[in-house]
């Protein structure tokens, strides 16, 4: 199953032929090149490693420099791997572009969400706050975590303040509205996880492709 690496550019809107507004996210996807082909005989499974976005040679260590030279490609900033389905064949140095994706198809997009730092239970979990008047001292506190006699401890996984964001998020069944092949751009319906300039991973939808 083809997987394409790209960068989130930002959001805009386009109009359909009947005048409806469609909010879209612009993703600069590819081109990426095949840097390694893994087989059952050599690695125990069939997969393809791809590289995206050129990297300066002096920023690459010697082992990775040899890896890229063996593949006959320029050093890359980002590497990813995807499994090969039966009947798919690839060659070292082969380019994968947005032209391999069709307009109207559904895709899954994976990215790293925006980091929010340490946040309280209200923002992190959507808890209600306490009353703001009548002498209340319970406004944005987490409240009781557990009973004293039993269980006399805090259960694991209890919702509490802590680190929020910067998680790996996948949005499924996103409609690919438009492909601009000469500029390596994809316009996908709705929002995509991550900040502007963040790297995202695009692949055909696993669920609901025919719905």
C-alpha positions in Angstrom: 0.0 0.0 0.0 1.6 3.2 -1.2 2.5 5.7 1.6 3.5 9.3 0.8 5.3 11.7 3.2 4.5 15.4 3.0 4.3 18.7 4.8 1.3 20.5 6.1 1.2 23.9 4.4 -2.0 25.4 5.9 -5.7 25.7 5.4 -7.9 27.5 2.9 -11.2 26.9 1.1 -12.3 26.1 -2.4 -15.7 26.2 -4.1 -17.4 23.4 -5.9 -19.1 23.7 -9.2 -22.5 24.3 -7.5 -21.1 27.0 -5.3 -20.6 25.1 -2.1 -17.6 26.1 0.1 -15.3 23.2 1.1 -12.6 23.8 3.8 -9.4 22.1 2.8 -5.9 21.6 4.1 -3.0 22.1 1.7 -0.4 19.3 1.9 2.9 19.4 -0.1 3.3 15.6 -0.6 6.4 14.1 -2.1 8.1 13.4 -4.3 9.8 10.6 -2.3 12.2 8.0 -3.4 12.7 4.3 -2.6 15.8 3.9 -0.4 15.5 0.2 0.6 13.5 -2.8 -0.4 13.0 -5.4 2.4 12.0 -9.0 1.6 11.1 -12.1 3.6 14.5 -13.6 2.8 16.6 -10.7 4.1 14.4 -9.1 6.7 11.5 -11.5 7.5 8.8 -9.4 5.9 8.1 -7.5 2.7 8.3 -3.7 2.9 9.7 -0.6 1.2 11.7 2.2 2.9 11.2 5.7 1.3 13.0 9.0 1.8 11.5 12.5 1.7 13.1 15.9 1.4 16.8 16.3 0.6 19.3 16.7 3.4 22.8 18.3 3.3 25.5 15.7 3.0 27.6 17.0 5.9 24.6 16.5 8.3 24.4 12.8 7.6 26.6 10.3 9.5 28.8 7.7 7.8 26.4 4.7 8.2 23.5 6.6 6.7 25.7 8.0 4.0 26.6 4.5 2.9 23.0 3.5 3.1 22.0 6.3 0.7 25.0 5.6 -1.6 24.0 1.9 -1.8 20.5 3.0 -3.0 21.9 5.5 -5.4 19.9 8.4 -4.0 20.7 11.8 -2.3 20.6 11.9 1.5 17.1 12.5 2.9 15.7 14.2 6.0 12.8 11.9 6.7 12.6 8.1 6.3 9.4 6.0 6.5 8.5 2.4 5.8 5.4 0.7 4.5 4.5 -2.9 3.8 4.1 -4.2 0.3 0.9 -5.9 -0.8 0.9 -8.9 -3.1 1.7 -7.9 -6.7 3.4 -4.6 -5.9 6.9 -4.2 -7.2 9.4 -1.4 -6.5 12.9 -0.5 -7.5 15.7 1.4 -5.7 15.6 5.1 -6.6 12.0 4.9 -7.8 9.9 8.1 -7.3 6.5 8.1 -5.7 4.4 11.2 -6.3 1.0 12.6 -5.8 0.1 11.4 -9.3 -0.3 7.9 -7.7 -3.4 9.2 -5.8 -6.7 9.9 -7.4 -9.1 12.8 -6.7 -12.1 11.8 -4.7 -10.5 8.8 -3.0 -10.4 8.5 0.8 -7.1 8.6 2.6 -5.7 8.3 6.1 -3.4 11.0 7.3 -1.1 10.6 10.3 0.8 13.5 12.0 2.1 14.7 15.3 -0.4 17.0 17.0 0.5 20.4 18.4 2.2 20.3 21.8 0.3 22.2 24.5 2.8 21.7 27.4 1.5 20.9 30.9 -2.2 21.6 31.2 -4.8 21.3 33.9 -7.7 18.8 34.0 -10.2 21.3 32.6 -8.4 21.9 29.3 -6.8 18.4 29.1 -9.9 16.3 29.9 -12.8 18.7 29.6 -13.7 18.6 33.3 -16.2 21.1 34.7 -14.9 23.9 37.0 -16.3 24.6 40.5 -18.5 27.6 41.4 -16.7 31.0 41.0 -18.5 32.8 43.9 -20.1 32.3 47.4 -16.7 31.7 49.0 -15.8 28.7 46.9 -12.2 27.7 46.9 -12.7 24.9 44.3 -12.5 26.7 41.0 -10.1 24.9 38.6 -8.8 22.2 40.9 -8.9 18.5 40.0 -11.1 17.5 43.0 -11.0 14.2 44.7 -8.8 11.5 43.2 -10.0 8.6 45.3 -11.6 7.6 48.6 -9.7 7.4 51.8 -10.7 4.1 53.4 -11.1 2.2 50.1 -9.3 2.0 47.8 -6.9 4.2 49.8 -4.9 4.7 46.7 -5.1 6.4 43.3 -6.0 4.1 40.4 -3.6 4.0 37.4 -4.8 5.9 34.4 -6.7 8.5 36.5 -7.5 11.7 34.6 -5.2 14.4 36.0 -3.2 17.4 34.9 -0.1 16.7 32.9 1.5 16.8 29.4 -1.0 17.6 26.6 -0.5 17.3 22.9 2.4 16.2 20.7 0.7 12.8 20.2 0.6 10.7 17.1 -2.8 11.2 15.6 -4.5 9.6 12.5 -7.5 11.0 10.8 -9.3 8.4 8.8 -11.4 8.5 5.6 -10.4 12.0 4.6 -11.6 12.9 1.1 -8.9 13.9 -1.3 -10.6 16.9 -3.0 -7.9 17.9 -5.5 -4.4 16.9 -6.7 -2.1 19.5 -8.3 0.6 17.2 -9.7 2.9 19.8 -11.2 3.3 21.5 -7.7 3.2 18.2 -5.6 0.1 19.5 -3.8 -2.9 17.7 -2.3 -6.0 19.5 -1.1 -7.8 17.3 1.5 -11.1 18.0 3.1 -11.1 19.3 6.7 -8.3 19.6 9.2 -5.1 17.6 9.5 -3.2 17.0 12.7 0.0 19.0 13.4 1.4 22.4 13.0 2.2 24.2 9.8 5.3 22.7 8.3 4.8 19.4 10.2 5.5 16.1 8.5 2.5 14.0 7.7 2.1 10.5 6.4 -0.6 9.8 3.7 -1.9 6.5 2.6 -5.1 5.1 1.0 -7.9 4.6 3.6 -7.9 1.2 5.3 -11.6 1.5 6.2 -14.5 2.7 4.2 -12.8 3.1 0.9 -16.0 2.1 -1.1 -18.5 4.0 1.2 
